[in-house]
Amino acid sequence: MTRLRAAALAIMTLGAVLVHVYAAAADFTIIQKNRAFSVRQIVIKVGDRVTFVNDDSVNHNVFSETKGSEFDILQRPGRSDTVRFPQPGTVEVQCAIHPVMRLVMQVRQ
């Protein structure tokens, strides 16, 4: 096999693996209502997407400072934002405006 064919095969294999990982990704929705997250804990897999929906009458600031899963989103009432989680670990999510709002996400392989 020539080097060019070997390189092409490697690229196609990697592409197929990545398509499989992201095609198998799941979508989750977490609602913010009455100054609380709809769940306090959730288990998801690497590559899954979580949509945070502000179904409250006040602003929320959803954020995580967990290394590798950092995000910081200001949400007005009615807004939704989606975050993908690319690596395993425990992700702590909070609202900077309402410190009692806390969510622990277990991201698994």
C-alpha positions as CSV (number, residue, x, y, z in Angstrom):
1,M,0.0,0.0,0.0
2,T,1.4,3.4,-0.9
3,R,1.8,6.1,1.7
4,L,-0.9,8.2,-0.1
5,R,-3.4,5.3,0.2
6,A,-2.5,4.6,3.8
7,A,-2.9,8.3,4.7
8,A,-6.3,8.5,2.9
9,L,-7.5,5.3,4.7
10,A,-6.4,6.8,8.0
11,I,-8.3,10.1,7.3
12,M,-11.4,8.2,6.3
13,T,-11.3,6.0,9.4
14,L,-10.9,9.0,11.7
15,G,-13.7,10.8,10.0
16,A,-16.0,7.7,10.4
17,V,-15.2,7.6,14.1
18,L,-15.9,11.3,14.6
19,V,-19.2,11.0,12.7
20,H,-20.2,8.0,14.8
21,V,-19.4,9.8,18.1
22,Y,-21.3,13.0,17.2
23,A,-24.2,11.1,15.5
24,A,-24.7,9.2,18.7
25,A,-24.8,12.4,20.8
26,A,-27.9,13.0,22.8
27,D,-29.8,16.2,23.5
28,F,-30.9,17.2,27.0
29,T,-32.9,20.2,28.1
30,I,-32.6,21.9,31.5
31,I,-35.3,24.4,32.4
32,Q,-34.7,27.4,34.7
33,K,-37.9,28.3,36.5
34,N,-38.7,29.8,39.9
35,R,-34.9,30.6,40.3
36,A,-34.0,26.9,40.1
37,F,-32.7,24.3,37.6
38,S,-35.2,21.6,36.7
39,V,-32.7,19.0,37.9
40,R,-29.9,19.1,40.4
41,Q,-27.9,16.3,38.9
42,I,-27.7,14.7,35.5
43,V,-25.5,12.1,33.8
44,I,-24.6,12.6,30.2
45,K,-22.0,11.2,27.7
46,V,-19.1,13.0,26.0
47,G,-20.4,14.9,23.0
48,D,-23.9,15.3,24.4
49,R,-25.6,18.6,24.1
50,V,-27.4,20.4,26.9
51,T,-29.8,23.2,26.2
52,F,-30.4,25.6,29.0
53,V,-33.8,27.3,28.8
54,N,-34.7,30.4,30.8
55,D,-38.4,29.8,31.5
56,D,-38.3,32.3,34.3
57,S,-39.4,35.9,34.6
58,V,-35.8,37.0,35.6
59,N,-32.4,37.0,34.0
60,H,-30.0,34.1,34.7
61,N,-26.2,33.8,34.2
62,V,-25.5,30.1,33.6
63,F,-21.8,29.3,33.9
64,S,-19.2,26.6,34.6
65,E,-15.6,27.2,35.5
66,T,-14.8,23.5,35.4
67,K,-11.6,23.1,33.4
68,G,-12.3,22.0,29.8
69,S,-16.0,22.7,30.2
70,E,-16.0,26.4,30.7
71,F,-18.9,28.5,29.6
72,D,-20.6,31.7,30.7
73,I,-24.1,32.6,29.3
74,L,-26.3,35.5,30.2
75,Q,-29.9,34.5,29.6
76,R,-32.8,36.8,29.5
77,P,-36.3,35.3,30.0
78,G,-37.3,33.1,27.1
79,R,-33.8,32.5,25.8
80,S,-32.2,29.1,25.3
81,D,-28.6,28.2,24.7
82,T,-26.9,24.9,23.9
83,V,-23.6,23.7,25.3
84,R,-21.7,20.5,24.1
85,F,-19.5,18.7,26.6
86,P,-16.4,17.3,24.9
87,Q,-14.6,15.5,27.8
88,P,-15.5,13.3,30.7
89,G,-15.6,14.6,34.3
90,T,-17.7,16.3,36.8
91,V,-19.0,19.7,35.7
92,E,-20.4,22.2,38.2
93,V,-23.0,24.6,36.7
94,Q,-24.2,27.7,38.6
95,C,-26.1,30.9,38.1
96,A,-24.0,34.0,39.0
97,I,-27.2,36.0,39.7
98,H,-28.8,33.4,42.0
99,P,-26.0,31.5,43.8
100,V,-28.4,28.9,45.2
101,M,-28.9,27.6,41.7
102,R,-26.5,24.7,41.3
103,L,-26.3,21.7,39.0
104,V,-23.8,18.8,38.9
105,M,-23.3,17.1,35.6
106,Q,-21.4,13.8,35.3
107,V,-20.0,13.5,31.8
108,R,-19.1,9.9,31.0
109,Q,-17.3,8.2,28.1
